[in-house]
Amino acid sequence: MSSTEMQVQVEPQRPWIDRTSSLKDTVALVGVSAILAAVANLVTGLAGLMGFYLAFVIFFVITSVIDGYRHDKVKAVDKMATALVTLGFATAFIPWASILLTVVRRGWPAIYGGYFTHDMSVTAADDDLAMGGLSHAIVGTGLILLVACIISIPLGILTAAYITEIRGRLAGFVRIMVQSMSGVPSVVAGLFIFATIVSRWKFSGLAGAFALAILMLPTIARTAEEVLKLVPEEVRSASYALGASQTATTFRIILPAARSGLITASVLGVARVAGETAPLILTAYYSAIFSTKMTGQPIASLPMYVYQNFTVGTDTALTRAWGGAFVLLTLILILFVIARIIGGRGKK
Amino acid sequence: MDMEKMDTSAKRAEDMNVETRASTQASTLDERMVKMSGLQTKSVHAWFGDHHVLQDVSLDFPANTVTGLIGPSGCGKSTFLRMLNRMHEFIPGAAMAGEVFLDGDEIYAPKTDVAAIRLKIGMVFQKANPFPSMSIQENVLAGLKLANLKVDDKNSLLEECLTRAGLWKEVKDRLKRAGSSLSGGQQQRLCIARALAVKPKVLLMDEPCSALDPGSTLKIEETIVELSKTMTVVIVTHNMQQAARVSDYCAFFLAADHPGRVIEADKTDVIFTSPKDQRTADYVQGRFG
């Protein structure tokens, strides 16, 4: 017999304790906790859905610890920490899921084919849901956000570049100003534009865009600053060592290197203001008629469409308002996805 | 503000000269004509804030030679190297005194075009630093774009630079791939190719192999020997064998209770076989540092 045939087949062995609990254990824990919570729900003061959840949280932690003690104390502490972290995540997730579900559930009846092609010029808020739509609000929001982006994205990125790349004499001052600007309440930004622009001319989409740009700028500048700081110092050295000027280094090396992060910064800026209502009440106001004119007259927007319908307050109007909220959330989601795709491209 | 800084450094330099002029200057390679090819430093000092890190360094780097700068960590080798292409001045609070000549022209003279100096004196860093958003091809040609230089045949330049850096065979089929997709050693050779693309006369290398495996190190050393036929190379290294293998001249830096300075500078075989200073002998034989 040759030595290879004599060799014993070696099977991989894992004598150590698996650190993640098995699915079976988890299901058992959740089941036992749920039953105990249900009993507590019936016989104690922990009544209602919230009471049940609270009881479940308590029992889940207790049963996890008991389960861990079957091994040893270390495992028990480990199980308790795992239970707390998981419950923390689940608890934070509840409002998120609740908002999303409520918006979809209550907004869905308002959606029909013509919802995206009609405006509200010949339809009243409490007319039948098969009439009217929010095309005017989508276009208005799109135009206002577009102009706000055109103003604030270059300004925000240049501000960040001034702080991290140019490192000018005023960099520290500018950083503090940007930070304090991010604390400006949105209604104050609206009032500022109302006082400077709207009071002299008229409500307009352009004024709305200015107000939103004021709110976007600090978000973009601060995020972009963090992103630019992540570009390694060696990359700057390499560029300077090739005889590049500061301008060439900033615009041809550093900003392209941080492109994905800068897109994220811009999207965060848009997401910050897309649902803002207060500044728009004071600047762009609202119009029921489809229009792409950004000056001289009010223009609709999705948050204002929602607000207008809520103030009417009848059942159909409220459904329209939820429908508007649904469309707004969906548009922001689409924007995020597009930005992710653009930002992710070029990374090989 | 800059003017003030310059004034104080100049004053400091004068003070230093009063103290050190009498002391023996260890450098042996001066005593040349000012107008000569290659790189030359005269009484170079460096400071970081009030900290005097480098004192009175006068060295010659004759054209088409390789000079190794050796010495323990913190003795000012890298600082000295960064002064040779004016990268030292990027560090806040940094100051210098003395003169550096490239082919007889003072690179710290007023009105000197710093960008032009850095085009003539290229640099390779300790950590490979390809531009992250660029492909291999774009990385090599980045210098041209950054300095707005025009070149007739980009493809032949690309091939020439990658070949000289010893990388062409490995990457010729994937020039459009990201520079960061290469291995560490390949990235460092890519950085060498990038430095070569702007046709520098001098190449400064700051511990280019310290993070690389022996195989990649060997390839880069072959590259250095090849490059030295047409250009001047100054290399900082902590690897004594590397200094012995690639360099024609060696300068031994030491900072012990005083600012860093050159203890001894001579032909490499002299430094390694019959150094005049005991400290040099101790260092190259690994007895300290």
Contacts between the chains, C-beta under 8 A, distances in Angstrom:
chain1	res1	chain2	res2	distance
A	231	B	132	7.6
A	232	B	129	7.0
A	234	B	125	5.9
A	234	B	127	5.4
A	234	B	129	3.8
A	235	B	129	5.6
A	235	B	131	6.3
A	235	B	132	6.6
A	237	B	87	6.7
A	237	B	90	7.6
A	237	B	123	8.0
A	237	B	125	6.3
A	237	B	129	7.0
A	238	B	125	6.7
A	238	B	129	4.4
A	238	B	130	7.9
A	238	B	131	6.9
A	238	B	191	7.0
A	238	B	194	7.7
A	239	B	131	7.5
A	239	B	142	7.9
A	239	B	146	6.3
A	240	B	87	6.5
A	240	B	90	6.6
A	240	B	118	6.8
A	241	B	85	6.6
A	241	B	87	6.1
A	241	B	118	5.8
A	241	B	122	6.8
A	241	B	123	4.0
A	241	B	125	7.6
A	241	B	195	7.5
A	242	B	118	6.8
A	242	B	119	7.4
A	242	B	122	7.4
A	242	B	142	6.6
A	242	B	143	4.1
A	242	B	146	5.5
A	242	B	147	6.8
A	242	B	194	7.1
A	242	B	195	7.3
A	242	B	198	6.3
A	243	B	115	4.3
A	243	B	116	6.8
A	243	B	117	7.8
A	243	B	118	4.1
A	243	B	119	3.9
A	243	B	143	6.9
A	243	B	146	6.9
A	243	B	147	4.7
A	243	B	198	6.6
A	244	B	115	7.2
A	244	B	143	7.8
A	244	B	146	3.7
A	244	B	147	6.5
A	245	B	115	6.2
A	245	B	146	8.0
A	248	B	146	4.8
A	248	B	147	7.7
A	249	B	146	7.4
A	252	B	145	6.7
A	252	B	146	6.1
A	253	B	131	5.7
A	253	B	133	7.9
A	253	B	142	7.7
A	253	B	146	7.4
A	256	B	133	4.2
A	256	B	134	7.8
A	257	B	131	6.7
A	257	B	132	4.6
A	257	B	133	4.6
A	259	B	133	6.4
A	346	B	133	6.8
A	347	B	178	7.8
A	348	B	177	6.3
A	348	B	178	4.3
A	348	B	181	6.1
